[in-house]
Amino acid sequence: MSKFNDRKAKMGLYVDRKLIVGLEVGTAKVTAVVGEVLPDGIINIIGVGNNPSRGVDKGGVNDFEAVVASVRRTIEDAELMADCQITSVYLALSGKHIDCQNEVGMVPIANGEVTEDDVSNVVHTAKAVKVSEENRILHVIPQDYKIDYQEGIKNPIGLSGVRMQAKVHLITCHQDMAKNITKAVEKCGLSVDQLIFSGLASAHSVLTEDEKDLGVCLIDIGAGTMDIAIYTGGFLRYSAVIPYAGNQVTSDIAYALSTPLNDAEDIKIRHGSAMSLSVSREETIEVPSVGGRSARTLQRETLAGVIEARYKELLSFANNEVLKVQNSLKAKGVKHQLAAGFVLTGGAAQIEGLAECAESVFHNQVRIGTPLNITGLTDYAASPAFSTSLGLLFYGKNVFSDDVVEKQSNIKIKSFFSSVKNWLKKEF
């Protein structure tokens, strides 16, 4: 759980609040979201920071000091809105260095009935594979279990048997890429509770359990990368990062319309459409020129044609990945159908007509994913652009552990004994 010095706690308020911070350092923006975990599991957003990103490209740090400045400014904004001092965060990680593999482990069941120790042992066995020296395991995500001849078990604890097998999904990352982004955050006086793959965080935010059971592909389209997460039968089967995304669309607009990149991004956001057929030929837009030349008036349909072509290419990259995964799962006898279709999210998924454009590529149903089960400052954060940062909060909520409770208990105990000690000093 992220740690806070809650200014209001000094006045006896909010003492028992469970507060978490999610931080995403992307190619285009840095976002920080402060959330309170309510008793019913809903995340209540109490603070948001959102600023342009500097020094990051496709998940990699290329200007350390610029990243530090962007993060510091964003954290300060979130602290001001939430009225708290942030000391630790759940941090998103993306980039083409992200990779995945599915592994299997097997152990004997110690006492004939599966315990938590047995589950830990079999998962540990499954993840005990050799990865390259420059990489590290980022996530170990259990899929299903098998006890003797019974397959497809979701929760084996309490079941009887002789041997247990576990299938796990491993997500790996490059050591140095992870270190660089972590160091930049720590330079701001923050500690990192956990590094989390951006695509996994977004899945926690926008996907439903029904979609995961039926089979769904999540594609988080940012400025520099597209994160992919494929679920079938309720389990994560595949994750990947494609190092092309929204910035390619902006670049195409700049070159095709001979306009500066900053203006191209603004035009994309304000007037863009990924379906040229849905745009009226009578609609026109004003396009700034370069070199001090006068602005020009162009048909909006022309802009849509440029955008549609690039989005179809980007989505085709993702579709090729999906088809390879489906063929691999089918060969192994694993559920491979995506009956729930595709969910697109991320900042570059907000463009008009994208769902219809994607359906023409995937030949499947598509929806634009926005964060679910949140309250509070939804006007600031309830959009696809915040799917990752809000997903970090849901991920953090799920890893509240006994050691946090122990730490809180220890704090109370220390406080009690300090009070007794002070009282004794006064008395004697």
TORVO-513198 format. One record per residue (C-alpha): residue number from 1; x, y, z. Coordinates in Angstrom, 3 decimals. Each point is the difference from the previous one (the first is absolute). Layout:
REM TORVO-513198
{NUM; {X; Y; Z}};
...
//
This chain:
REM TORVO-513198
{1; {0.000; 0.000; 0.000}};
{2; {1.323; 3.433; -0.865}};
{3; {1.056; 2.038; 2.998}};
{4; {-1.192; 3.482; 0.868}};
{5; {0.468; 2.731; 2.508}};
{6; {-3.600; 1.117; -0.044}};
{7; {-0.058; 3.619; 1.171}};
{8; {-3.546; -0.437; 1.277}};
{9; {0.993; -3.087; 1.977}};
{10; {1.833; 2.280; 2.411}};
{11; {-3.374; 1.441; 0.930}};
{12; {-1.452; -3.450; 0.646}};
{13; {-1.704; -0.323; -3.386}};
{14; {0.339; -2.807; -2.605}};
{15; {2.043; -2.152; 2.424}};
{16; {-1.204; -3.325; -1.409}};
{17; {-0.080; 0.931; -3.704}};
{18; {1.590; -2.346; -2.515}};
{19; {1.685; 2.287; -2.518}};
{20; {1.881; -1.095; -3.121}};
{21; {1.864; 1.915; -2.708}};
{22; {0.436; -1.099; -3.602}};
{23; {2.677; 1.679; -2.147}};
{24; {0.328; -0.370; -3.774}};
{25; {2.961; 1.585; -1.785}};
{26; {-0.959; -0.208; -3.652}};
{27; {1.351; 1.389; -3.258}};
{28; {-2.556; 2.831; -0.164}};
{29; {-1.106; 0.511; 3.593}};
{30; {0.776; -0.720; 3.642}};
{31; {-3.037; -0.775; 2.150}};
{32; {-0.316; -0.612; 3.713}};
{33; {-3.277; -1.053; 1.606}};
{34; {-0.719; -0.162; 3.721}};
{35; {-2.781; -2.396; 0.967}};
{36; {-1.703; -1.081; 3.183}};
{37; {-1.157; -3.616; 0.244}};
{38; {-3.573; 0.029; 1.281}};
{39; {-1.415; -2.916; 2.051}};
{40; {-1.949; -1.311; -3.017}};
{41; {3.163; -0.146; -2.123}};
{42; {-0.823; 3.085; -2.063}};
{43; {2.892; 2.405; -0.592}};
{44; {-0.775; 3.583; 1.013}};
{45; {2.226; 2.431; -1.921}};
{46; {1.118; 2.880; 2.221}};
{47; {2.950; 1.430; -1.944}};
{48; {1.306; 0.185; -3.563}};
{49; {3.174; 1.358; -1.577}};
{50; {0.402; 0.144; -3.784}};
{51; {2.800; 1.733; -1.914}};
{52; {1.824; -0.298; -3.328}};
{53; {2.797; -2.546; 0.099}};
{54; {3.590; 0.854; -0.794}};
{55; {2.958; -2.353; -0.358}};
{56; {-1.880; -3.249; -0.708}};
{57; {-0.508; -1.756; -3.334}};
{58; {-1.686; -3.387; -0.497}};
{59; {0.433; -0.861; 3.679}};
{60; {3.711; 0.836; 0.140}};
{61; {1.694; 2.902; 1.800}};
{62; {2.085; 2.181; -2.337}};
{63; {0.311; 3.123; 2.186}};
{64; {0.226; -0.849; 3.681}};
{65; {-0.308; 3.528; 1.423}};
{66; {-2.947; 0.817; -2.256}};
{67; {-1.832; -3.091; 1.274}};
{68; {0.716; 0.967; 3.606}};
{69; {-1.390; 3.497; -0.581}};
{70; {-3.167; -1.356; -1.658}};
{71; {-0.625; -2.506; 2.784}};
{72; {0.654; 2.526; 2.777}};
{73; {-2.440; 2.512; -1.497}};
{74; {-2.695; -2.665; -0.426}};
{75; {0.389; -1.350; 3.531}};
{76; {-0.220; 3.532; 1.420}};
{77; {-3.261; 0.587; -1.884}};
{78; {-1.469; -3.266; 1.312}};
{79; {1.102; 0.809; 3.558}};
{80; {-1.595; 3.433; -0.173}};
{81; {-3.326; -1.376; -1.193}};
{82; {-0.056; -2.940; 2.450}};
{83; {1.390; 2.075; 2.901}};
{84; {2.637; -2.575; 0.904}};
{85; {3.723; -0.663; -0.316}};
{86; {0.759; -2.919; -2.300}};
{87; {2.979; -2.155; 0.954}};
{88; {-0.466; -3.129; -2.158}};
{89; {-1.711; -1.039; -3.213}};
{90; {-0.972; -2.944; -2.170}};
{91; {1.912; 0.671; -3.221}};
{92; {-1.011; -1.041; -3.535}};
{93; {2.570; -1.453; -2.394}};
{94; {-0.233; -0.467; -3.755}};
{95; {2.323; -0.275; -2.997}};
{96; {0.985; -2.482; -2.682}};
{97; {2.296; -1.723; 2.533}};
{98; {-3.101; -1.486; 1.672}};
{99; {-0.368; -3.701; -0.817}};
{100; {-2.041; -2.954; 1.231}};
{101; {0.037; -3.787; 0.218}};
{102; {-2.292; -2.689; 1.405}};
{103; {1.583; -2.604; 2.268}};
{104; {-1.090; -3.099; 1.955}};
{105; {1.036; -1.226; 3.460}};
{106; {-0.805; -3.188; 1.909}};
{107; {0.401; -0.992; 3.666}};
{108; {-1.256; -2.794; 2.296}};
{109; {-2.793; 1.035; 2.356}};
{110; {1.610; -0.095; 3.446}};
{111; {-2.832; -1.286; 2.189}};
{112; {-2.502; -1.256; -2.546}};
{113; {-1.933; 3.282; 0.139}};
{114; {1.073; 3.164; -1.786}};
{115; {1.125; 2.846; 2.265}};
{116; {1.217; 3.514; -0.753}};
{117; {3.561; -1.292; 0.385}};
{118; {-0.631; -2.600; -2.715}};
{119; {-1.297; 2.707; -2.325}};
{120; {3.032; 2.188; 0.715}};
{121; {2.324; -2.943; -0.653}};
{122; {-1.538; -0.961; -3.317}};
{123; {-0.027; 3.610; -1.235}};
{124; {3.634; 0.366; 1.101}};
{125; {0.866; -3.148; -1.955}};
{126; {-1.765; 1.301; -3.107}};
{127; {1.843; 3.330; 0.066}};
{128; {3.411; -1.613; 0.620}};
{129; {0.987; 0.337; -3.639}};
{130; {3.092; 1.615; -1.386}};
{131; {-0.414; 3.469; -1.453}};
{132; {2.779; 1.943; -1.707}};
{133; {2.401; 1.827; 2.299}};
{134; {-1.134; 3.437; -1.130}};
{135; {-3.658; -0.797; 0.756}};
{136; {-2.000; -0.515; 3.194}};
{137; {-3.398; -1.482; 0.780}};
{138; {-2.522; 2.779; 0.519}};
{139; {-3.161; -2.061; 0.648}};
{140; {-0.848; -3.623; 0.765}};
{141; {-3.715; -0.413; -0.690}};
{142; {-1.577; -3.399; 0.749}};
{143; {-2.364; -1.328; -2.634}};
{144; {-1.658; -3.295; 0.882}};
{145; {0.946; -3.021; 2.106}};
{146; {-0.182; -3.765; -0.498}};
{147; {-0.245; -2.514; 2.849}};
{148; {0.673; -3.552; -1.158}};
{149; {-2.556; -0.415; -2.822}};
{150; {-2.201; 3.016; 0.756}};
{151; {0.810; 2.981; -2.245}};
{152; {-1.093; 3.627; -0.234}};
{153; {-0.028; 0.686; 3.750}};
{154; {-0.085; 3.692; 0.911}};
{155; {0.500; -0.324; 3.769}};
{156; {1.580; -3.283; 1.152}};
{157; {0.203; 0.761; 3.754}};
{158; {-1.767; -2.656; 2.064}};
{159; {-0.209; -2.556; -2.812}};
{160; {1.441; -3.490; 0.442}};
{161; {2.558; -1.662; -2.236}};
{162; {3.497; -1.341; -0.472}};
{163; {1.600; 2.367; -2.541}};
{164; {-0.809; 3.548; -1.039}};
{165; {0.924; 1.795; -3.186}};
{166; {-0.163; 3.755; -0.583}};
{167; {0.088; 1.995; -3.212}};
{168; {1.327; 3.534; 0.384}};
{169; {0.434; 3.019; -2.241}};
{170; {3.359; 1.734; 0.402}};
{171; {0.527; 3.616; -1.070}};
{172; {3.634; 1.068; -0.247}};
{173; {1.720; 3.342; -0.511}};
{174; {3.486; 1.338; -0.630}};
{175; {1.918; 0.640; 3.235}};
{176; {1.487; 3.342; -1.018}};
{177; {-3.214; 1.387; -1.513}};
{178; {-1.778; -0.748; 3.266}};
{179; {2.863; 1.453; 2.069}};
{180; {0.069; 3.266; -1.942}};
{181; {-3.669; 0.835; 0.415}};
{182; {0.129; -1.080; 3.655}};
{183; {3.060; 2.183; 0.686}};
{184; {-1.743; 3.012; -1.527}};
{185; {-2.991; -0.492; 2.306}};
{186; {2.221; -0.567; 3.048}};
{187; {1.886; 3.222; -0.808}};
{188; {-3.297; 1.760; 0.777}};
{189; {0.110; -1.358; 3.567}};
{190; {-2.443; -2.837; -0.713}};
{191; {0.309; -3.724; 0.516}};
{192; {-1.488; -2.460; -2.492}};
{193; {-2.386; -2.493; 1.593}};
{194; {-0.013; -2.125; -3.147}};
{195; {0.719; 0.226; -3.729}};
{196; {-3.030; -1.109; -2.007}};
{197; {-0.341; -0.675; -3.724}};
{198; {-2.219; 2.746; -1.428}};
{199; {-2.163; -2.409; -1.988}};
{200; {-0.697; -2.065; 3.111}};
{201; {-0.929; 3.139; 1.943}};
{202; {-2.404; 1.124; -2.725}};
{203; {-1.626; -3.432; -0.030}};
{204; {-0.751; 0.369; 3.728}};
{205; {-1.654; 3.318; -0.758}};
{206; {-2.159; -0.577; -3.090}};
{207; {-0.719; -3.728; -0.446}};
{208; {-2.854; -1.913; 1.615}};
{209; {0.277; -3.550; 1.324}};
{210; {-2.558; -1.156; -2.584}};
{211; {2.206; 1.323; -2.809}};
{212; {3.038; -1.813; 1.389}};
{213; {-1.975; -3.245; 0.252}};
{214; {-1.381; 0.221; -3.537}};
{215; {3.302; 1.096; -1.508}};
{216; {1.050; 3.584; -0.644}};
{217; {2.946; 1.940; -1.370}};
{218; {0.878; 3.307; 1.654}};
{219; {2.040; 2.498; -2.018}};
{220; {1.197; 3.079; 1.871}};
{221; {0.991; 2.551; -2.644}};
{222; {2.287; 2.683; 1.356}};
{223; {2.180; 2.559; -1.735}};
{224; {3.095; -2.186; -0.325}};
{225; {-1.139; -3.613; 0.499}};
{226; {-2.968; -2.351; -0.233}};
{227; {-0.317; -2.415; 2.923}};
{228; {-1.789; -3.288; -0.682}};
{229; {-1.571; -2.381; 2.525}};
{230; {-1.955; -3.071; -1.138}};
{231; {-2.301; -1.894; 2.383}};
{232; {-1.809; -3.287; -0.657}};
{233; {-1.830; -2.211; 2.475}};
{234; {0.489; 2.641; 2.691}};
{235; {3.812; -0.025; -0.152}};
{236; {2.676; 2.230; -1.513}};
{237; {1.536; -1.975; -2.868}};
{238; {2.152; 2.549; -1.791}};
{239; {1.455; 3.465; 0.472}};
{240; {2.155; 2.118; -2.294}};
{241; {0.960; 3.530; -0.994}};
{242; {0.038; 1.349; -3.561}};
{243; {2.326; 3.040; -0.286}};
{244; {-2.292; 1.959; -2.330}};
{245; {-3.060; 1.983; 1.018}};
{246; {-1.682; 3.410; 0.008}};
{247; {3.110; 2.032; -0.786}};
{248; {0.170; -1.695; -3.408}};
{249; {-3.462; 1.379; -0.770}};
{250; {1.080; 3.498; 1.067}};
{251; {3.137; -0.244; -2.141}};
{252; {-2.041; -1.046; -3.048}};
{253; {-2.312; 2.999; 0.446}};
{254; {2.969; 2.372; 0.298}};
{255; {1.583; -1.252; -3.218}};
{256; {-3.209; -0.426; -2.003}};
{257; {-1.386; 3.436; 0.927}};
{258; {3.377; 1.809; 0.258}};
{259; {-0.682; 1.219; 3.519}};
{260; {2.187; 0.067; 3.163}};
{261; {-0.141; -3.090; 2.241}};
{262; {-1.611; 1.846; 2.909}};
{263; {-2.725; 1.316; -2.285}};
{264; {-0.427; -3.464; -1.531}};
{265; {-0.663; -1.461; 3.462}};
{266; {-2.552; 2.724; 0.722}};
{267; {-1.711; -0.585; -3.347}};
{268; {-0.118; -3.749; 0.657}};
{269; {-1.658; 0.495; 3.381}};
{270; {-2.474; 2.708; -1.030}};
{271; {-0.959; -1.052; -3.523}};
{272; {1.278; -3.544; -0.520}};
{273; {-2.028; -3.029; -1.059}};
{274; {1.108; -3.554; -0.724}};
{275; {-2.917; -0.565; -2.416}};
{276; {0.176; 2.230; -3.069}};
{277; {-3.386; -1.226; -1.308}};
{278; {-1.732; 1.450; 3.056}};
{279; {1.344; 3.512; -0.671}};
{280; {-2.001; 2.412; -2.141}};
{281; {1.777; 1.410; -3.049}};
{282; {-1.341; 3.419; 0.886}};
{283; {1.927; 0.105; 3.295}};
{284; {3.190; 2.044; -0.070}};
{285; {2.815; 0.681; 2.465}};
{286; {2.619; 2.690; 0.330}};
{287; {3.572; -1.304; -0.190}};
{288; {2.954; 2.100; 1.244}};
{289; {2.922; 0.149; -2.409}};
{290; {3.757; -0.051; 0.647}};
{291; {2.494; 2.827; -0.417}};
{292; {-2.425; 2.810; 0.765}};
{293; {-2.218; -0.752; -2.995}};
{294; {-3.729; 0.638; 0.205}};
{295; {-2.295; -2.719; 1.311}};
{296; {-1.894; -2.067; -2.574}};
{297; {-3.497; -1.427; -0.141}};
{298; {-0.270; -3.714; -0.819}};
{299; {-2.759; -2.575; -0.115}};
{300; {-0.358; -1.931; 3.249}};
{301; {-0.461; -3.114; -2.135}};
{302; {3.625; 0.346; -1.142}};
{303; {1.166; -0.026; 3.606}};
{304; {-2.175; -3.038; 0.776}};
{305; {1.502; -1.875; -2.934}};
{306; {3.520; 0.490; 1.363}};
{307; {-1.019; -1.039; 3.516}};
{308; {-2.021; -3.049; -1.095}};
{309; {2.827; -1.400; -2.110}};
{310; {2.516; 0.165; 2.846}};
{311; {-2.367; -1.374; 2.642}};
{312; {-0.832; -2.954; -2.235}};
{313; {3.697; -0.725; -0.348}};
{314; {0.581; 0.245; 3.761}};
{315; {-2.978; -2.232; 0.763}};
{316; {1.194; -2.498; -2.616}};
{317; {3.260; -0.369; 1.966}};
{318; {-2.061; -0.873; 3.066}};
{319; {-2.260; -2.347; -1.979}};
{320; {3.013; -1.939; -1.280}};
{321; {1.131; -0.530; 3.605}};
{322; {-3.471; -1.180; 0.986}};
{323; {-0.233; -2.499; -2.852}};
{324; {3.386; -1.515; 0.925}};
{325; {-1.078; -0.369; 3.619}};
{326; {-3.327; -1.558; -0.944}};
{327; {1.706; -2.555; -2.230}};
{328; {2.448; -0.853; 2.782}};
{329; {-2.765; -0.411; 2.609}};
{330; {-2.087; -2.099; -2.383}};
{331; {2.942; -2.349; -0.627}};
{332; {0.331; -0.509; 3.773}};
{333; {-3.688; -0.703; 0.441}};
{334; {-0.556; 3.233; 1.952}};
{335; {-3.022; 2.241; -0.488}};
{336; {0.967; 2.513; -2.661}};
{337; {-3.231; 1.677; -1.128}};
{338; {-0.487; 3.694; 0.729}};
{339; {-3.767; -0.134; 0.445}};
{340; {-0.002; 3.353; 1.820}};
{341; {1.965; 1.610; -2.814}};
{342; {2.460; 2.856; 0.437}};
{343; {0.218; 2.874; 2.478}};
{344; {1.989; 3.066; -1.024}};
{345; {1.159; 2.488; 2.606}};
{346; {2.743; 2.567; 0.600}};
{347; {0.378; 3.628; -1.022}};
{348; {0.184; -0.760; -3.731}};
{349; {-3.201; -2.094; 0.175}};
{350; {-2.174; 3.078; 0.522}};
{351; {-0.203; 0.974; -3.647}};
{352; {-3.388; 0.056; -1.721}};
{353; {-0.914; -3.066; -2.049}};
{354; {2.767; -2.232; 1.365}};
{355; {-2.312; -2.837; 1.102}};
{356; {-1.509; -0.257; -3.511}};
{357; {3.465; 0.191; -1.580}};
{358; {1.262; -2.773; 2.290}};
{359; {-2.979; -2.252; -0.755}};
{360; {0.902; 0.142; -3.680}};
{361; {3.513; -1.260; 0.881}};
{362; {-0.804; -2.579; 2.687}};
{363; {-3.328; -1.216; -1.427}};
{364; {-1.212; -0.167; 3.585}};
{365; {-1.876; 2.207; 2.419}};
{366; {1.925; 2.926; 1.474}};
{367; {-0.662; 2.431; 2.824}};
{368; {1.952; 2.944; 1.367}};
{369; {0.972; -0.799; 3.597}};
{370; {-0.360; 2.559; 2.777}};
{371; {0.873; -0.603; 3.687}};
{372; {-2.660; -1.895; 1.969}};
{373; {-1.001; 0.044; 3.689}};
{374; {1.339; 3.427; 0.919}};
{375; {-1.574; 2.962; 1.773}};
{376; {1.178; 3.417; 1.103}};
{377; {1.803; 2.219; -2.495}};
{378; {-1.310; -1.863; -3.034}};
{379; {-0.138; 3.203; -2.072}};
{380; {3.800; 0.037; 0.150}};
{381; {0.794; -3.674; -0.436}};
{382; {-2.892; -2.026; -1.469}};
{383; {1.407; -0.192; -3.526}};
{384; {2.044; -2.529; -2.004}};
{385; {3.080; 2.199; 0.489}};
{386; {0.001; -0.885; 3.718}};
{387; {-0.586; -3.752; -0.356}};
{388; {3.559; -0.923; 0.944}};
{389; {0.428; 2.352; 2.963}};
{390; {-3.387; -1.005; 1.414}};
{391; {0.770; -3.656; -0.655}};
{392; {3.061; 0.374; 2.205}};
{393; {-2.335; 0.891; 2.860}};
{394; {-2.082; -3.147; -0.547}};
{395; {3.166; -2.073; -0.162}};
{396; {1.224; 1.586; 3.215}};
{397; {-3.334; -0.611; 1.675}};
{398; {0.348; -3.712; -0.729}};
{399; {3.436; -0.253; 1.598}};
{400; {-0.861; 1.459; 3.392}};
{401; {1.764; -2.600; 2.126}};
{402; {0.372; -1.119; 3.583}};
{403; {3.353; 1.723; 0.338}};
{404; {-1.719; 3.360; -0.532}};
{405; {-2.401; -0.841; 2.821}};
{406; {2.964; -1.038; 2.148}};
{407; {1.785; 3.269; -0.725}};
{408; {-3.106; 1.969; 0.926}};
{409; {-0.340; -2.062; 3.187}};
{410; {3.649; 0.583; 0.853}};
{411; {-0.465; 3.727; -0.447}};
{412; {-2.946; -0.044; 2.403}};
{413; {1.931; -2.119; 2.523}};
{414; {3.028; 2.289; -0.184}};
{415; {-2.265; 2.988; 0.424}};
{416; {-1.599; -1.603; 3.070}};
{417; {3.325; -0.779; 1.675}};
{418; {1.311; 3.466; -0.832}};
{419; {-3.023; 1.484; 1.737}};
{420; {0.561; -2.185; 3.078}};
{421; {3.679; 0.909; 0.025}};
{422; {-0.795; 3.710; -0.175}};
{423; {-2.592; -0.345; 2.793}};
{424; {2.520; -1.777; 2.235}};
{425; {2.531; 2.756; -0.592}};
{426; {-2.539; 2.569; 1.108}};
{427; {-1.012; -1.998; 3.067}};
{428; {3.500; -0.777; 1.204}};
//
